[in-house]
């Protein structure tokens, strides 16, 4: 089994794709600000799940999963800020927040199974 078969990685990857889609319409003035931060935190989630998995050591794997979980919290903050600034509609925010919550739940389950 590879990391691509992990439900946590699949959900995180989907979250990243959806995140990139919703930030396309953000103001150009946010390219080096909020957009960059959102992209960085979103990509970090599946990347850390994959990297940890490929390390082949439980301790390092868990460390990377906790980093991914931290990036989920960071992304939550940026998305909420984007919503409050009016860059995301209520529907867009609710939709991506649902995916983010599902990803968090699955990731926490994976962490618990390895702890």
DOVEX-864057 format. One line per 4 residues: for each residue x, y, z of N, C-alpha, C. Coordinates in Angstrom, 3 decimals. Example, Ala and Ser with C-alpha at 12.3 -4.5 7.8 and 13.67 -1.06 7.14 Angstrom:
# DOVEX-864057
13.190:-5.690:7.800:12.300:-4.500:7.800:13.200:-3.300:7.800  12.850:-2.250:7.080:13.670:-1.060:7.140:12.900:0.030:7.870
END
This chain:
# DOVEX-864057
0.849:-1.189:0.000:0.000:0.000:0.000:0.887:1.242:0.000  0.533:2.209:-0.811:1.248:3.474:-0.848:0.413:4.581:-0.227  1.013:5.745:-0.054:0.302:6.855:0.593:-0.935:7.296:-0.185  -0.932:7.090:-1.502:-2.094:7.486:-2.312:-3.348:6.691:-1.955
-3.163:5.561:-1.350:-4.296:4.725:-0.951:-4.856:5.109:0.416  -4.174:5.970:1.121:-4.650:6.424:2.427:-5.816:7.395:2.250  -6.907:7.123:2.928:-8.069:8.010:2.862:-7.704:9.416:3.330  -6.855:9.516:4.339:-6.440:10.833:4.846:-5.734:11.626:3.754
-4.851:10.979:3.004:-4.144:11.670:1.923:-5.120:12.059:0.808  -6.021:11.153:0.444:-6.995:11.431:-0.616:-7.857:12.638:-0.269  -8.368:12.676:0.968:-9.208:13.804:1.404:-8.391:15.089:1.432  -7.171:15.014:1.915:-6.307:16.194:1.978:-5.993:16.704:0.568
-5.773:15.787:-0.354:-5.495:16.168:-1.744:-6.713:16.857:-2.357  -7.895:16.282:-2.123:-9.137:16.887:-2.613:-9.345:18.275:-2.012  -9.040:18.412:-0.727:-9.157:19.709:-0.064:-8.236:20.730:-0.720  -7.035:20.316:-1.049:-6.079:21.212:-1.705:-6.606:21.665:-3.061
-7.124:20.740:-3.846:-7.683:21.079:-5.167:-8.832:22.065:-5.014  -9.758:21.790:-4.107:-10.909:22.681:-3.902:-10.469:24.051:-3.395  -9.455:24.066:-2.563:-8.922:25.335:-2.056:-8.373:26.172:-3.206  -7.588:25.554:-4.069:-7.034:26.274:-5.220:-8.154:26.824:-6.111
-9.215:26.056:-6.261:-10.329:26.514:-7.105:-10.997:27.758:-6.534  -11.236:27.785:-5.214:-11.977:28.920:-4.641:-11.138:30.182:-4.531  -9.818:30.052:-4.486:-9.008:31.269:-4.342:-8.664:31.922:-5.679  -9.067:31.318:-6.767:-8.789:31.888:-8.094:-9.359:33.292:-8.261
-10.471:33.561:-7.596:-11.142:34.853:-7.786:-10.761:35.893:-6.730  -9.807:35.564:-5.880:-9.366:36.533:-4.872:-8.729:37.743:-5.563  -8.746:38.881:-4.912:-8.127:40.075:-5.513:-6.634:39.873:-5.780  -6.164:40.467:-6.854:-4.744:40.359:-7.219:-3.846:40.911:-6.122
-4.361:41.824:-5.330:-3.571:42.406:-4.242:-3.207:41.375:-3.170  -3.879:40.229:-3.186:-3.612:39.176:-2.200:-2.662:38.088:-2.706  -2.125:38.253:-3.924:-1.260:37.226:-4.510:-0.090:36.883:-3.591  0.552:37.886:-3.032:1.723:37.641:-2.183:1.370:37.630:-0.702
0.100:37.727:-0.402:-0.366:37.708:0.977:-1.178:36.471:1.255  -2.476:36.666:1.348:-3.383:35.599:1.742:-3.370:34.421:0.767  -3.345:34.681:-0.518:-3.344:33.588:-1.502:-2.127:32.687:-1.298  -0.979:33.293:-1.156:0.254:32.535:-0.955:0.198:31.707:0.319
-0.308:32.284:1.401:-0.407:31.575:2.671:-1.401:30.409:2.583  -2.514:30.634:1.915:-3.520:29.579:1.746:-2.948:28.425:0.930  -2.293:28.750:-0.169:-1.717:27.703:-1.007:-0.674:26.898:-0.236  0.187:27.586:0.481:1.252:26.925:1.224:0.680:25.974:2.279
-0.308:26.451:3.033:-0.870:25.595:4.089:-1.662:24.430:3.498  -2.403:24.670:2.414:-3.199:23.602:1.798:-2.311:22.495:1.228  -1.260:22.874:0.528:-0.360:21.887:-0.076:0.399:21.115:0.996  0.677:21.764:2.103:1.417:21.143:3.194:0.693:19.925:3.772
-0.616:19.916:3.709:-1.387:18.840:4.341:-1.132:17.486:3.653  -1.456:17.322:2.370:-1.186:16.015:1.749:0.312:15.736:1.614  1.114:16.788:1.456:2.557:16.590:1.313:3.158:15.993:2.583  2.731:16.473:3.738:3.259:15.927:4.987:2.752:14.527:5.266
1.518:14.243:4.884:1.008:12.882:5.032:1.847:11.931:4.182  2.118:12.327:2.945:2.914:11.497:2.037:4.347:11.349:2.530  4.959:12.450:2.923:6.347:12.390:3.370:6.488:11.510:4.613  5.596:11.694:5.563:5.655:10.880:6.767:5.489:9.399:6.466
4.564:9.083:5.586:4.323:7.693:5.208:5.584:7.071:4.592  6.235:7.829:3.753:7.407:7.316:3.041:8.651:7.221:3.919  8.631:7.799:5.090:9.793:7.734:5.996:9.960:6.347:6.619  8.896:5.571:6.668:8.934:4.190:7.173:9.329:4.065:8.644
9.112:5.103:9.420:9.324:5.048:10.865:8.098:5.664:11.528  7.480:4.924:12.421:6.228:5.368:13.045:6.361:6.747:13.699  7.451:6.977:14.418:7.637:8.255:15.117:7.682:9.426:14.126  8.438:9.261:13.059:8.528:10.317:12.040:7.198:10.476:11.302
6.534:9.359:11.053:5.229:9.387:10.398:4.252:10.209:11.236  4.200:9.911:12.527:3.306:10.659:13.422:3.677:12.136:13.475  4.965:12.418:13.503:5.401:13.822:13.522:4.875:14.564:12.292  4.959:13.950:11.130:4.467:14.580:9.901:2.939:14.683:9.894
2.267:13.699:10.482:0.810:13.781:10.572:0.384:14.941:11.474  1.121:15.169:12.543:0.819:16.306:13.419:1.102:17.635:12.717  2.117:17.670:11.874:2.387:18.878:11.087:1.219:19.118:10.127  0.733:18.055:9.496:-0.424:18.165:8.595:-1.639:18.676:9.351
-1.839:18.182:10.562:-2.962:18.634:11.388:-2.817:20.120:11.719  -1.608:20.553:12.003:-1.358:21.967:12.247:-1.669:22.806:11.019  -1.316:22.307:9.854:-1.620:23.020:8.609:-3.117:23.104:8.364  -3.863:22.098:8.803:-5.327:22.155:8.702:-5.877:23.302:9.552
-5.319:23.484:10.737:-5.735:24.596:11.587:-5.368:25.938:10.984  -4.195:25.995:10.403:-3.743:27.216:9.738:-4.670:27.548:8.565  -4.989:26.528:7.756:-5.888:26.725:6.623:-7.265:27.179:7.088  -7.757:26.596:8.173:-9.054:27.001:8.716:-9.066:28.500:9.024
-7.997:28.978:9.615:-7.890:30.399:9.950:-7.915:31.267:8.695  -7.143:30.896:7.693:-7.087:31.678:6.449:-8.426:31.673:5.716  -9.106:30.534:5.717:-10.397:30.457:5.036:-11.459:31.285:5.758  -11.440:31.242:7.077:-12.374:32.064:7.855:-12.104:33.542:7.607
-10.849:33.922:7.601:-10.480:35.311:7.315:-10.950:35.709:5.915  -10.752:34.826:4.961:-11.180:35.094:3.580:-12.684:35.290:3.502  -13.396:34.485:4.245:-14.853:34.606:4.284:-15.270:35.946:4.887  -14.667:36.281:6.005:-15.019:37.531:6.690:-14.649:38.766:5.872
-13.605:38.647:5.040:-13.205:39.757:4.177:-14.061:39.838:2.912  -14.930:38.848:2.719:-15.812:38.839:1.559:-15.200:38.238:0.315  -14.070:37.557:0.442:-13.429:36.919:-0.709:-14.097:35.589:-1.055  -14.756:34.967:-0.077:-15.492:33.726:-0.277:-16.960:33.971:0.054
-17.839:33.440:-0.772:-19.262:33.519:-0.449:-19.547:32.563:0.704  -20.690:32.714:1.307:-21.075:31.820:2.405:-21.117:30.369:1.926  -21.648:30.164:0.721:-21.726:28.816:0.164:-20.356:28.214:-0.108  -19.447:29.018:-0.646:-18.090:28.540:-0.907:-17.392:28.175:0.399
-17.549:29.055:1.373:-16.915:28.800:2.675:-17.474:27.527:3.305  -18.795:27.398:3.319:-19.427:26.220:3.930:-18.985:24.931:3.237  -18.889:24.980:1.921:-18.513:23.794:1.150:-17.077:23.360:1.462  -16.159:24.298:1.437:-14.758:23.943:1.688:-14.522:23.623:3.157
-15.259:24.270:4.043:-15.138:23.988:5.475:-15.611:22.567:5.780  -16.621:22.108:5.068:-17.103:20.735:5.248:-16.001:19.743:4.879  -15.333:19.981:3.773:-14.235:19.107:3.335:-13.082:19.173:4.336  -12.794:20.366:4.836:-11.712:20.534:5.796:-12.003:19.771:7.084
-13.249:19.850:7.562:-13.632:19.121:8.780:-13.540:17.609:8.578  -13.983:17.114:7.418:-13.892:15.684:7.120:-12.439:15.233:7.093  -11.592:16.044:6.480:-10.166:15.730:6.399:-9.560:15.668:7.792  -9.916:16.636:8.631:-9.402:16.663:10.004:-9.829:15.416:10.766
-11.095:15.049:10.641:-11.620:13.875:11.349:-10.874:12.608:10.934  -10.663:12.445:9.649:-9.969:11.256:9.149:-8.508:11.255:9.573  -7.869:12.421:9.523:-6.473:12.532:9.929:-6.314:12.228:11.423  -7.203:12.764:12.240:-7.150:12.485:13.682:-7.342:10.989:13.939
-8.218:10.357:13.185:-8.405:8.908:13.318:-7.143:8.138:12.976  -6.455:8.567:11.929:-5.202:7.926:11.541:-4.156:8.108:12.640  -4.059:9.305:13.177:-3.106:9.575:14.252:-3.395:8.673:15.457  -4.671:8.568:15.824:-5.037:7.726:16.962:-4.705:6.249:16.709
-4.912:5.817:15.464:-4.624:4.402:15.157:-3.133:4.085:15.232  -2.311:5.091:15.038:-0.862:4.884:15.074:-0.248:5.164:16.445  -1.000:5.816:17.305:-0.471:6.191:18.636:-0.585:5.041:19.626
END
